[in-house]
Amino acid sequence: MPDKAVPNSRQTLRRLRRVVRRFLRSEEGKKAKWLAAALLILMLGINGMNVLNSYVGRDFFSAIEKRDHADFVRQGWLYVAVFAGSTVVAVFFRNAEERLALLWREWQTQEVVKNYLSKRVYLHMKEAGAITNPDQRMTEDIRALTTTTLSFLLMIFSGTFTAISFSSVLWSINPLLFVVAILYAGIGSALTFFLGRPLIRLNYQQADREADFRSELIYVHQEAEGLAFARDERRMRERLIARVDQLVGNFRKIIAVNRNLNFFTNGYNYMIQLIPPLIVAPMFIAGGVEFGVIGQSTMAFATLVGAFSLVVTQFQSISSYASVVTRLSELVDASEQAIARDERSCLDCKMTGDKIEYTALCLLVSDKDGRVVLKDLNVLLAPHQDVLVTGPNQLAKEALFSATAGLNDSGSGSILRPPSGSISFLLEQPYLPPGTLRELLTPPKTTDVPSDSEILTVFKELGLEIPMANEGKFDESLRWADELSFGEGQLLAVARALLAKPRYIFLDHLDSALDAEEFKVVRNAIARRNIAAIVFGNGKSAPEEFDAVLDLLADGSWKWRERSPA
């Protein structure tokens, strides 16, 4: 698998700003602003408690050094009170943070899912192949984006407040200690970024490799029966092992970078504890400060350096986070591009009227593959007219079927057709989403739910036997693709189309998916309802049984012939 280029930090920050801005401007953003305000207030409280704790701790240890029992007890109780107050504030802070993260995740997931399922974005993405593993991006990446972004923002704000609060504390102890803290944090951050920068690219690639391995495992589960009959386990095992090798090899690189980074960060953190005593202890020995000041200086120095050292302490999380922002932004960008592509379709498709008319229609295999498969088609399909689409040009049949459904815009010309509620498309592989039987048989975008008697009548007409329907269990949810045979699934899809009461039904190679008798039953059921059947056949259907035949020839040309009146 070739390594992917990862956008730089400036692009990542620009994408992040756009995501945050859209969330804050949404309806949920109003509630988010209140939660954010509460977080800032609680953060100020936490920082105030920390500063107070540094002084209480100083006086507590100074009382020990002076052997002042009364002051020791008083400072001990004050110490406990500060800890208790800090605990309460920290708990409410964490609760508000989790609520805000969940609110953001809910909004972000809904937005991405809406875009993904609008204007057939999911189909355009699949055809383009530019976005891998969109399922992972909509689940794990959104969760990581919302929780980690909020965590980092709060750390930045907290670090700012901490730096302001403890700068004065450290400066009052020793200005040199303050200067050392600033220089130490700055040099440490620069070296950490230099050593750990490869992690951004490696974490981005690791997420894709993990998802690719999961996709292969899902495929094995879905195609278990076909895999067993084909006895193709060896080749599938080789594919899975290759995926494992890819993700393990990439992870080894991550481990190597983390090893080098940990050498530096661990030493960096240990020195934080050593530097303040080296500077303040001589002052205590000389009698310039109390003993408690050593502990206070250590705490203040560590806190201030930590505030300036987010890059050092959080770089591994930052590197993973950058890949999350990039992957999710790619999904959003691809969705917007797909929507824009759908809106600027090069086919003039008008969903009005009661007939289907192709005018000067030329179709390509795809935008990338510019081969012309159908040239200058001018045909009118009248209502109640059964038409057989046949011929050796399979690519032309597929392109025409998709273009009529509005799913193929590679070409030129125009298509006039009825609106979506008046036309149904049945694929050779039936579409059977999980859900209840009633949900499955209810036409989309309608409140006209079929009654039990209507369903049973259509089933009887098609010779379709589904035990749940005979038992009146129309509202029990199942995965129908696993429950039914291929033929039963096809007939169930036909039943759904008939219950939608369209004016036209397009049948994609149904004459090969069903046996001759079943296909005849389907044709008769369609004819009884005065629905026009447009059959994309494979040579099994007899042309004389149709009102008209459209031959799609290998060179992209076509022939239209109508049956002579009896």
N, C-alpha and C positions, 0 to 999 in steps of 0.2 A: 504494500500500500504506500503510495507516495506521501511524503510529509506535506501537510497543508501550511500555507502561509498564514501567520497569525497577525492580525492588525496591531499596530503599535499602541502605546499607552494613551496617546492623544485621541486616537479613534475610539478606544475603549471608553475614555472619560466622556467624549461627546455622545456616544450611544447611551451611556448611563444617565447623563443629564436629560436626554430626551425621554427616557423611560420614566424617570422620577417626575419630570414636569407634567407628563400626561397623567400620571396617577394623582398628583396633587390638584390638577384641574378637573378631575372627575367628580361625580357625585359623592363617592366614598372618600374623596380627598378632604372634604370638610371635616368629617369625623377624624381622619388621619391627622389633620392639623391640630385638633384639640388634644389628641394623644401625644403628638410631638411636643406641644407646649407643656403638657404634664411631665414628659420625660426630661425636658430642659430644667424645669423647676426642681424635680427630684434629683437631677444630676448636680445642680447647685448645692442641694442639701447634702449630697454624698461628699462633695468636695469640701464643704464647710465642716462636716463631721471629721474628715481626714485631717484637716488643718488643726482642728481642736484636739483631735487625738494625738497629734505630734507634740503639742504643748503639755497635754495631760500626761503623756508618757514620759516626757522630759522631767516633769515635776515628780512623778511617781518614782523614777529611778534615782532622782536627786534625793528624795526623802530616804530611800534605802541607804544611799551613800552617807547621809548625815545621821543615820540611825535615829530618825525622828519618828517614833511609833504613831503618834497622833496624826501627824501629817501623812504618814504612810497609809493609815486606815482611810483618812479622808480622800486622798488621791486614788486609793483603790476603789472606793465606792463610785467616785467620779468616773474612773476608768470603765467600770461595769455599766454605768448609765450611758456613756458615750457609745460603747459597744452595742448596747440594746437599741439605742436610737439609730445607729448605723444599720443594724439588722433590719429594722422596720422599714427604713427608707429604701434599702437595697431590695427588699422583697417587693415593695410596690413598684420600684423602678423596673425590675425584671418582668413583673406581670404586665405593665404597660408596654414594654418592649415586645413581648410575645403577642399581645393583642394587636399591636400595630403591624407586626410582621405577618400575622395571619390575615388581617384585613387587606394588606397589600397583595399577599399571595392569592387570595380569593379573587380580587379584581383583576390581577395580571393574568391568572389562568383563564378566567372567563373571557377576557379580551382576546387572548391568543386563540382559544378554542373557537370563538365566534368568527374571527378572521380566517382560521384554518378551514372552516366549513362553509364559508361564504364564497359565492361565485366560483365554486369548484377549485379553490386554491389547492386543496389536497391532491387533486388530479394533476394540476399543472406542475406541482412540486415533484410528483412521482415521475411525470414524463421528462421533466428537465433533469432530474437526478442530482441537482446541485446541493440539496439538503439531505444529510444522512440522519437517520434515527430521530424524526420529529417527535416521536412519543417520549423519548428521554428528555428532550428539550422542554416539552410541555409539563413534565412532572418533576424530575430531579433538578433540572437547571432552574426552573422557576422557584422551587423551594429554596435552593441555594442562593439565588439572586436576592430574594426578598429578605431572608434572614441574615445573610452575610452583609448585604449593603447596609441594612439598618445597624448591624453590629459595628461595622467600620465607621459609619457616620457618627454613632454615639461615642466610639472610641476617640475619634478626632475632636469632637466637641469636649469630651471629658478631658482629653489631653490638653486642649487649649485652656480650659478652666483650671486644670491642675498646674499647668505651667505658670499661669498668672498667680495662683494662690501660693505655690511653694517657691517661686522665684524670690519673693520678699523674705521668706523664711530662711532660705539658703544664703541670700545676700547678707542678712543680718548676722548670720553665724560667721561667714567668711566670704568676702567677694571673690577670692581666688577659687573657692570651691564652686561657686556659681559659674565662673568662666570655664573651669575644667568640665563641668557637667555639659555645657553647651557644645564645647569642642568634641568631647567624647561621643556624644549622641550623633553629631554631624558626621564625624569620620566613620563611626560604626554603621550608620545608615548607608553611606556611599559604598563602603566595602561589601555590605550585605547585598545591595542591589547588583553590584558587579559579579559577585559569586553566584547569586541565585537567579539571575535573569533567565537562563535557559529553562527554568521550571515553568515559565508562562507557556512556552511552546509545547513542552513535554506534557503538561497537564491537559492542555487542549487536545493533543493527540491521544492521550490515554483515555479520555472520556469517549472518543469515537471508537477506539479499539475495544473497550469494554462493551459498548453497545452493539458493535458488529458481532461479537461473540454471542451475546444474548439473542440477537436476531437469528443466527444460525441454529441455536438451540430451539427457538420457537418454531423455526421451519421444520426441524426434525419432529417435533411434537405434532405439528399440523399435518405433515405428510408421512406419518408413521406407517400407515398401511401401504402406501405406494412404495415407500422405501423398503419395506419388508418383502413385497412381491418382486421388486426389482433386484433384491439382494445387493444393494449398492452401499452397504455399510462401510466397506473399505474406503471408497472415495469420499464418503461423508466424514468418516473418521479423519482422513487426511485434511479435509477442509477445516474441521474443528480444531485439530492440532495446530494447523497453520495459524488460525486465529489466536489460539493460546500463545503460540510462539511470538506473534506480533505484540500482544499486550504485555507479555512477560519481558520481552526485549526492551520495550519502551519503559516499563516500570523499573528495570535495572538501571537505566539511565537516570531516572528520577531519584532512585536510591543513591546513586553515585554523587549526584549534585547535592542531595540532602546531607550526605556524609561530610562533604567539604564545608557546607554551610553550617552544619552543627558544630564542627570544630571551632569555627569562629564565634558563633552565637553563644555557645556554652562558656567559652573563655571570656567573652564580652560580659555575660551576666555575672560570672564569678568576680570579675574585677570591680563591678559596681559596689559589692559589699566591702571591698578592701580599700578603695580610694579614700572615702571620707575619714576612716580612722587614721590613715597615714597623714592626713592634713590636720585633723582636729585634735588627735591624741597629744601631739607636742604642745598644743595650746593648753590642754588640761594639765599636763605634767608641769608646765610653767605656771600654773595657777590662774590662767586667763579666763577659763570657763569652768562650769560645773560638770560633773561626770555625766549627768543626763543629757548634756548637749551632744555627746558622742553618739548616743542612740538616736537623738533627734536629727542630727546631721546625716546619719546613715539612711534614715527613713526618708528625709527630705530629698537627699541626693538620688536615691533609688527611684523615688516617685517622679522627680523632675526629669531624670534621664529616661525613665519609662515613657513619660509624656512625649518626649522628643524622639523616641526610638521605636515608633510603631512599625517602621519598615523592617527593623531588626527583629522585633518580637513576633511580627505577624506576616513575614514575607512568604512563608509557605502557604498560608491561607490566602494571601493576596494573589499569588501566582495561580492558584486554583480558581480564585474568584474572577480573575481577568479572563480565563477561558470560558467561564460560565456566562459572563456578560457578552462575550463575542459570539458564542454559540446561540444564545437566545436572540441577540440582535440580528444574526443571520436569518433566523426563522422569521422574525418580524419583517425584515427587509424583503425576504423572498415572498412573503404573503402579500405585501404591498405591490411588489412587481407583478405577481400573478393576477391581482385584482386589476391593476392597470392594463395588463395584457388582455384580460377578459373584456374590459371596457372599450379597447381599441381594436376589436376583432376585425380582421380584414374581410370577413364575410358579412354581407348585408342580410341579417336574419330577422325577419319580421314575423312575430307571433300573433297574427291577426287573421281573420277570415275563417272559412270552413273547408279550405282545400290546401293541398300541398303542391307548390309550384317551384321548380328549379329553373333559374334563368341564367344562361351563360356561366354555368357553374364549372369551375376548374378546381381540382383538389390535388394537394401534394401529400406525400407520405408524412412529412412533418416540416417545420420551419428549417430544421437542421438538414434533413434529407430532402433536397429540393426536387426529387423526382416527381413528375406529373403522372398521376394514376388515373385521372378522369378529366376529359377535355370537353369543354363547352356543352355541358348537359342542359337541354331545354325540354323539360317534361312536366306535364300536369297530371297529378294523381287526384282524381275526383272522389268525392265522398261515395261510400258504398261500392268502391271499385277495388276488387282483389287483384293484387299485382305480385308477380314473381320476379324477383331480382336474381339473375343467374349469370353464368358466364365464367370464364377461366381466371378473371382478374380479381383475385381474392383481396388484394390491397385496396382496390377501388371500392369493393363492397364494404370493407371495414371503414374506409374513409367516408363514404356516403352515409352509412348508418350513424356514425359519430357526428357528422356535420349536421344531419337532420335533427339530432338530439341537442345540438348546440355545443358539442364537446370538441369539435375540430374546427379551427379557424385558419388552417393552413391552405390558402388558395385564394380564389377570387370569385366574384359572381354574387348571386343573391338567392335566398331561400325564403319562400313565403309558406307559413305553416300555421296550424291552429295553436292556441295557447297550450301551456303544459297540461292543464286539466283535461284536454280533449285528445291527448295523444299518449300512448303507452309504448314503452320499449322493453322487450323481453330478450335477455341475453341467453346465449347457449349455456353458460354457467349461471344458474339461478342466484339471484340476490336474496338471501334469507337472513335478515338481521335478527339477533336475539331479542326476545320479548314475548308478550302474550300472543296467542293466535289472533285475537281481535285487533291488537296493535299492528300485527304483520299484514292483516288484510284490509286495514283502513288506509285509503289513499292519502298520500302526504298533502299537507297544506289544505286540509278540509276538516270540517266538523261532522261530516256525514258518515257516522259510524255504522257499518252494516249490522243488521239484526242477526240473531241466531238463525232464524228461518232462511234469510237470504244466503247466509254462508252455507248452510246445509243443502239448499237447493242447488247452488253452483257445484258443490262437492259431488252431489249425486249425478249431476249432468256430466261431469268430467270423469266419473268413476273413481273418485279419489276417496280412499278410506283412511281417515285419521282417527284413531280411537278416542283421543281427547275431545274431538268435536262431537262424536257420537254420544259421549258421556256428558256433554254440555259444559266441558271445562275449557271455556274460551278465554279465561283470564288468568291462566297459569303460565308463568314465564319459563321459557326453555330456550336452549340453543338449537334452533331448528336444523341447522346444517349438520349437526351431529345426530339428530333424531330420525331424519328421513333419508330414504334412498335417493339417488340422483333423479330418477324418474318421478318420484313423489314430490321432490323439491321443485322440479320443473312444472308439474301440474299445479302445485300450490302457488307458484309465481303467476301462472295463467289465471288461476282463480282470483288472485289479487287484482290483476289487470281487468278482468271482466267486471268485478265489483266496483271498479273506478268508473265504469260506463263511458269509455272514451269514444271518439269518432273514428280514430285510427289506432291500430296495433301493429307495431313493427316487430317481426319475429326473426331473431338472428339464429339461423341454422337449427331451428327447432325440429325440422324434419330429420335431422341426424341425432338430436338429443333424445327424441322419442321414437318408439317403433311406429310402423305404418298405421296400425289401428288407433293408437293413442293420438297420433297427429291428426287423423281423420276426425276423431271425437272433438279435438280442440278446434279444428276448422269449422265444424258444424256448430259448435257453441258460439263461436264468433259470428258466424253467418246469421244465426237466429236472432241476434241482437242488432243486425244491420250495421255492424262495425266493419270498416274496410281493413282487410288483412294485407299487410305488405310483408311478404315472406322473402327473406334473404336465404336462398336455398343452396344446396350443395350438389344438385343434380338428381336427387331422389324424387322431387315433386314433379308431377306431370304438368307441362305448360298449358295443356288444353283445359285444365281445371281452373284456370284463372282468366280474369277479364282482360289482362294485359301482361306482357312480358317485357322486362328491361334487361337486355343483354349487355354486360360490361366486358369489352374485349381486351385482350392482353396489351394492345398498343395504346390504351386509354380512350379509344373511341367507344361508341355505344350504338345500340339498335333498339328501337321501340316498335313493338307490334301489338295490335289489339285484336281480340278474338272477334271474328265476324259474327254478326247477329244470326241467330238460328233461323 
